[in-house]
Amino acid sequence: MLGQLSPDPNRKPISEIVNLCDNIPSNGKVFSGVVKSSEPAHSITVENGSSGDAIVKIKDTIKKRTIAAFYVKEKNKASFHNVPDGNYIIQFANGTKLNKTCNSFLDGIYSQFDGYQKLSTKHEGNMIYTQELVFTLFPAANGNIDIDKINPSDF
């Protein structure tokens, strides 16, 4: 029939996908992160109230380069504490079944917060102020944060 897609006979239903990761990452496990510097740095904390674990990526807005990626178990929170000044896109994936390299979900939903986050250090006299951003992941019918679904290849 015209306009109708036939299902891929080789694709398994989500319920039949198996977890391929042999060593599930611990909560807060950092997959990648920028090199520590002597400069003050900012923190990003994610509280995962969703069903399923999460992988969080912090990307710079210019080159879309991942400056940090970390794992947050379901019903837990984790932080990355070495974010330099800059403008960042915060992406996340939620799922229950990891791929063989344990850094992506086979059953994942991939999203990012709308817009970008600006982090800048403030100097006042002898004091240095950095920022901590806290995000909570959970579905909310009338939530106050815009989230955009993204293609897994953009994650």
N, C-alpha and C positions, 0 to 999 in steps of 0.2 A: 504494500500500500504506500502511496505517496505521503511523505511527511512523517512516517512512523519509523522509529529506530528499533532495530531488533537487538536484544540483549547479547552481550559478548559471551559466547559459550565457554570461554576460557577463564572468565572472571568469577571468583568465588563470592558468594554473599558475605557480608561483613561478619555474620555469626559464625562462618566457617574459617575465617582468617585466624591463623595461629601466631602467637608471639614468637618471633624469631631471635630475640635478644637472649643470649645465654646469661648475662650478668646485668640485671636491671639496675640502672644508676641509683645511687642514694640521693635523698633529698638534698638539694643545694649543689649537687655535682656540677662543676663548671666544665663545659665542653670546650669552650674557647674564651679567651679574654685578652685584653690589651696588656702590654708589659707594664708592670708597676713603675711609677715615677715618684720623684720626691715631692711633686706638686700635690696640693690637696685635691681630693677626688670626691665625687658624688656617689650616692647609693641608689639602687633601684631594688625595691622589695616587691615580691609578688605573693599574695595570699591566694591559694588555689582552693576555692570553695566549689569548684565544678566537679562533675562526676568524671573521673579519669585523671591521669597525670598530665602535666604540661611541660612543654619545652618553650622557653622564652628566649627571644633574640632581641638584642639592642643593636640597631643599625644606624650608621650616620646617614644624614639626609642627602648628602651630595653624591657620594660614590655608592651608596647602598651597601657599604662594607659592614659585615658583622663585627662589632667590637667586643661583643660578649654573647655567650649562649649558656644557659643553665637549666637544670632540671628541677621541677617542683612537683612533689608527690601530691596525690589527691588529699584534700583536707589538711594540707601543710602550708608553710610559707618558707621562702628562701630569698636571699639577697645577693646582689653582686655589688661590691664596694669599691670598685676601681674605675669609675666612669669619669673621664676628663670633661672639661668644658666643651660644649658643642650642642648641636641640634640632632635629635634622635627620633627614629621611628621605633615603636615597641611592637613586636610581633609575637604571637604565641600560637602553639598548636596543642590541642587537647586530644587525648586518645587513650587506649588501653593496650594496644598491641604494637610493640616496637619492631623496627626493621632489624636486620642482622647486625648492623653497626651500632644499634641502640641510640641513634641520634635523630630519629624521625619516626612518625607513627604510620602504620599501614592502614589504620582505620581513623586517621586523624581529621580534625576540622581545623583548618588553618585560617588565622585572622590577624588583624592588626588594629590598634587603636587609631581612630581618625586623626589626621593632622600629625604634628610632631611635638616633642618635648624639648624645651630649651633649658639647658643646665649651665649656670655661670657662677663662678666663685665671686664672692663679694668681700672686699677688704675695707675694714673700718678701723683705723688706728692700728693697734697691735693685734686685732682680732681678724680671723679668717673664717668666713661662713660658707659652707657648702650645702647642697640640697640633698634631700632624700625623697624620692618619689615612691609612693605606695599604690599598687594596683591590686584590686581584688577581682578574681575571676569567678563569676557565677552568673547564671542566667537571671535576668530581672526584666519582667514584662514592661515596666515603665522606667527602666534605668536611665541614668543621666550621662552615660558615656556612649559615644557613637563607635561602633565596631564595624570594620569592613572585612568581609570574607576575602581571602586571597588564594591564588593558585599555589599549590604545594611547591611548584618549581620556583616561585618567588620568595619562598621561605628560606 
